[in-house]
């Protein structure tokens, strides 16, 4: 359980990884199941998913919180539901994730863009793919118009660019530079 509440009308970077850095996705259908569960537990009155990326042993979400008690009403039941399903499927028991999910408050709009780019470049930096559009389990394809999913709402980021191609170019330039995520990106 989180001891610090997440505040309504704020943007957060939410993330967690598997216990001992172990995988949290075991079969191909686990990835889409995670996203379906996230959608089921996160209604528009509760939150808006801006960007996401699922990695073999962790996840990243950029979320705008729209309600009080977001941790208890959305994230906790969502992650417990996913863990129970994986434990049943894999004939395992115990926690899947390394403690409570982490949440960092985003400071300003430029940091939202930096975070979305960081999230989308995660599989490239990890060496899983050469380009972010090659990774199926992130919102990047929605951002650049290759997929028309309805889970992510990229407008908050895309409105800062001339068009989708400008965001694609920005991401590809960032990929070449590979800047670290700014340390001042989050408030403690």
C-alpha positions in Angstrom: 0.0 0.0 0.0 1.2 3.5 -0.8 1.4 5.9 2.1 1.5 9.1 0.0 -1.7 9.7 -1.9 -1.7 10.6 -5.5 -3.4 14.0 -6.0 -6.2 14.6 -8.5 -5.4 16.9 -11.5 -1.8 15.9 -11.5 0.5 14.0 -13.9 2.5 11.0 -12.5 5.1 8.6 -13.8 4.0 5.2 -12.4 6.3 2.2 -12.6 7.3 -1.0 -11.0 9.2 -4.1 -11.8 9.1 -7.8 -11.0 10.4 -9.2 -7.7 14.2 -9.7 -8.0 13.9 -8.1 -11.5 12.1 -11.2 -12.7 9.7 -11.1 -15.7 6.1 -10.0 -15.2 5.0 -11.2 -18.6 5.4 -14.9 -19.3 3.2 -15.7 -22.4 2.4 -13.5 -25.4 -1.2 -13.0 -24.1 0.0 -11.6 -20.8 1.0 -8.3 -22.4 -2.5 -7.6 -23.9 -4.1 -8.9 -20.7 -2.2 -6.3 -18.6 -3.4 -3.5 -20.9 -7.0 -4.8 -20.8 -7.0 -5.0 -17.0 -5.5 -1.4 -16.9 -8.4 -0.2 -19.2 -11.0 -2.0 -17.1 -9.8 -0.5 -13.8 -9.1 3.0 -15.1 -12.2 4.8 -16.3 -12.0 8.3 -17.6 -13.4 9.6 -14.4 -10.5 8.1 -12.5 -7.5 8.7 -14.8 -6.2 9.3 -18.3 -3.4 7.2 -19.6 -1.1 9.5 -21.6 1.7 7.0 -22.5 2.8 3.5 -21.5 5.5 1.0 -22.2 5.5 -2.6 -21.0 8.9 -4.2 -20.7 9.6 -7.9 -19.9 10.3 -7.2 -16.2 8.7 -3.8 -15.6 6.2 -1.2 -16.8 6.0 2.6 -17.2 2.8 4.6 -17.2 2.4 8.4 -17.7 -1.0 9.1 -16.1 -3.2 12.1 -15.3 -5.0 11.3 -12.1 -8.7 12.5 -12.2 -10.0 11.3 -8.8 -9.3 11.0 -5.1 -8.0 7.6 -3.8 -6.6 6.7 -7.2 -4.1 4.3 -5.6 -6.8 2.4 -3.7 -9.5 2.5 -6.4 -7.5 1.9 -9.5 -3.8 0.8 -9.1 -4.1 -1.5 -6.2 -7.1 -3.6 -7.5 -5.6 -3.5 -11.0 -2.2 -4.9 -9.9 -3.7 -7.4 -7.5 -6.0 -8.7 -10.3 -3.1 -9.0 -12.7 -0.9 -10.7 -10.1 -3.6 -13.2 -9.2 -4.2 -14.1 -12.9 -0.4 -14.6 -13.5 0.0 -16.6 -10.3 -2.9 -18.9 -11.4 -1.6 -19.2 -14.9 2.0 -19.9 -13.9 1.1 -22.0 -10.9 3.1 -19.7 -8.6 2.3 -17.8 -5.4 3.4 -14.7 -3.7 4.1 -11.2 -5.0 4.8 -10.5 -8.6 6.0 -7.0 -8.2 8.8 -5.5 -6.2 6.8 -3.8 -3.5 4.2 -1.0 -4.1 4.3 0.8 -7.4 6.5 3.9 -7.6 4.9 7.2 -8.4 6.7 10.5 -9.3 4.8 13.7 -9.6 5.6 15.5 -12.9 6.7 19.1 -12.5 5.7 20.8 -15.8 4.7 20.3 -19.4 8.3 20.0 -20.8 8.9 17.2 -18.4 5.7 15.5 -19.7 7.3 15.5 -23.2 10.6 14.2 -21.8 8.9 11.5 -19.9 6.8 10.3 -22.8 9.9 10.1 -24.9 11.8 8.3 -22.2 9.0 5.8 -21.9 8.8 5.2 -25.7 12.6 4.8 -26.0 12.8 2.3 -23.1 12.8 -0.8 -25.4 15.4 0.8 -27.7 17.7 1.7 -24.8 17.3 -1.9 -23.5 18.4 -3.3 -26.8 15.1 -5.1 -27.5 14.4 -3.2 -30.8 16.2 -0.7 -33.0 13.3 1.8 -33.3 10.5 2.6 -30.9 7.8 1.8 -33.5 9.1 -1.8 -33.6 8.0 -2.4 -30.0 4.4 -3.5 -29.9 3.8 -3.0 -26.2 4.0 0.8 -25.9 1.8 3.7 -26.9 4.4 5.0 -29.4 2.5 3.5 -32.4 -0.6 5.5 -31.4 1.5 8.6 -31.1 2.8 8.4 -34.7 -0.4 7.1 -36.2 0.6 3.5 -36.9 -2.1 2.1 -34.6 -5.4 3.6 -33.5 -5.8 2.3 -30.0 -8.0 4.1 -27.5 -6.1 3.4 -24.3 -3.5 6.2 -24.5 -4.5 9.8 -24.9 -1.4 11.3 -26.5 -2.9 14.8 -27.3 -1.3 16.4 -24.2 2.1 15.5 -25.7 1.3 15.8 -29.4 -0.2 19.3 -29.0 3.3 20.5 -28.2 4.4 19.5 -31.8 3.5 20.6 -35.2 2.2 17.1 -36.1 2.8 13.4 -35.5 5.9 13.4 -37.8 7.4 16.1 -35.7 7.1 14.0 -32.6 8.5 11.0 -34.5 11.5 13.1 -35.5 11.9 14.4 -32.0 11.9 10.9 -30.6 14.4 9.6 -33.3 16.8 12.5 -32.5 16.4 11.8 -28.8 17.2 8.1 -29.6 20.5 9.1 -31.3 21.5 11.4 -28.4 20.2 9.0 -25.7 20.1 11.7 -23.0 19.4 10.4 -19.5 16.1 11.2 -17.9 16.7 14.6 -16.2 17.2 14.2 -12.4 15.0 17.2 -11.8 12.1 15.6 -13.7 10.4 14.5 -10.5 9.4 16.1 -7.3 10.2 14.0 -4.2 
